Amino acid sequence: MCSDNPETVSCHHRNRLLVTQRSRSEYPWKVIGDLITGLGLMERIIRTPRVWPGLLVLALAGLGLSCGSKTPVGPELAKSGTVYTYIGDSPACDVLSFRMNISGLAFRRSSNSSSFATVFPTQSIYYSLHMDYAALRDYFTIMYLAALQEDTYDGAQLTLTLPKIAIYDSSVDPPIRVLDGVLSTTTPLVPLQPSITVSSTKLNVLRFDFDMSKSLQLDAQGQVTADIIPVVTATPVNAAADNTYGTLDDLVGFISQVSPTPTGTFIGTFKLQLHSGSGQGVPISIKPDTSLSGVPDLKSLETGRVVEVMAKVDSVGNIVAENVEVEDRAVAEENRIAFFGTVLPTPVLDASGNVTQFKLYVRAMEPDKSLDVPLDSIVIVNISPATGFQVSPRPENLTPLQFGATSITVGQELLVHGQYTLTTGQPTVIDANSIYLRRQTVQGGLSSFIQVGSDGKSGAFWLSGCSTLLQSTPIMVMTTAVDTAFVNVFGLAGISPQATLFVRGFPFFVKDATVIRGTPVPAGTLVLFATQVRQAI
């Protein structure tokens, strides 16, 4: 699945973040290994090129730290450059995934338009980062930690490969239509506006925004075509008032290493392997007050565990966890892994309204087992009385409802842990050990207000979802002044009935009529507890 490359070495950045490459002639591999082990640094993981039957992976952000001298440098000289990429909006309501690999990253020097600093690929490193843009609307995540020389750069060049678009289409059986994308260019040059000057005295942060609504092309009937015109913007990011560089609200991966050794203000770290194994292993720093859900303490954390992390990047580049949802342990050789996907019609119910079985569109897996279970396939998930249910990452005081077998409905994004069984000519079957309700972004428009609080932000409204999967289910959005962020709009009263809304939150299906926060909720309603309401402009 991956191989260690002897032509790689890590450099020290505040005893935390790192990444640089050196030739074998400069640094013998054993010495490098001793340095990595002794200093607790993250080793470089070199990935073998792979072609997935249905690639799904476009998670989005990137960090880069740089070491420009010929020898490892100390904290006072460590160069750093960090890149965050995130998805802005959705191109079409029924696009389930929009994937492209990023197999190249280079930065153009402002002083010479033909001179580029190549991050990867190089003679010593190959990466093909699997990204799914459709799965990353309205948030960002780590893409890459990279070495970048001190200089001023005015452009970034990406190398894009293997584009695929998966569309929900109820007119075909199975109802998934997959298009092999056709790129107008495989190496788009993204202007950096303004230019970024990489400095050894501060953390440098850059954010890419892939605009799906403009990148995917529609035909005369409004249907998504195979044509893709990559539209990407990139802007430097300044530190916030608390000297952090953004909140990573859902880093997902599996743990490859645990170091429960106190260092400075941290009680330990663990390495998180990103993007189904196609990305790097990044160090996650744990504070004394970090919430660890699922284990009693850091020493109880096992390698192979799938985790979802809420974190911030501090002023020197530490990825500091605020909340860690520790989930099941993946054992790939025993076919026990985590499946990420969308619930399809029509779940099977028992006499009490509990879902006992449902179909899941597979958009990703942790770790990758796509040779057994192809991405974009449909699997059957069985629920037993022993199946556990949880919300991830756990939102404090946001969702008064308990997630369970009656809370599952079509269109939800779930994470299913379980053991899969392959039968020739039949759909793959997963016996679910645990199921997690994930935060997701729902696109639609304002139908009507239910109530608006005196603060202008707390209340509820009906959302008319544009997805075919959700059109048969009424959607009630609930907001609070504390937990809900409003983007491009000043509270509920400022929402335009004509505007497109992107509501991010946790969707619970309410089987029986009830009252939530003083608001009557009819039976059969999807209640979306919103962490963000964004109005398109």
Secondary structure, 3 states (H helix, E strand, C coil): CEECCCCCECCCECCCECCECCCCCCCCHHHHHHHHHHHCCCCCCEECCCCCCCCCCECCCCCCEECCCCCCCCCCCCEECEEEEEECCCCCCCEEEEEEEEEEEEEEECCCCCCEEEEECECCECCCEEEEHHHHECCEEEEEECCCCCEEEEEEEEEEEEEEEEEECCCCCCCEEEEECEECCCCCEEEEEEEEEECCCCCCEEEEEECHHHHEEECCCCCEEEEECCCEEEEECCCCCCCCCCEEEEEEEEEEEEECCCECCECEEEEEEEHHHCCCEEEEEEEEEEEEECCCCHHHCCCCEEEEEEEEECCCCCEEEEEEEEEEECEHHHCEEEEEEEEEEEEEECCCCCEEEEEEEEEEEECCCCCCCCCCCEEEEECCCCCEEEEECCCCCCCCCCCCCCCCCCCCEEEEEEEEECCCCCCCEEEEEEEEEECEEEEEEEEEEEEECCCCCCEEEEEEECCHHHCCCCEEEEECCCCCEEECCCCHHHCCCCCCEEEEEEEEEECCCEEECCEEECCCEEEEEEEEEEECC
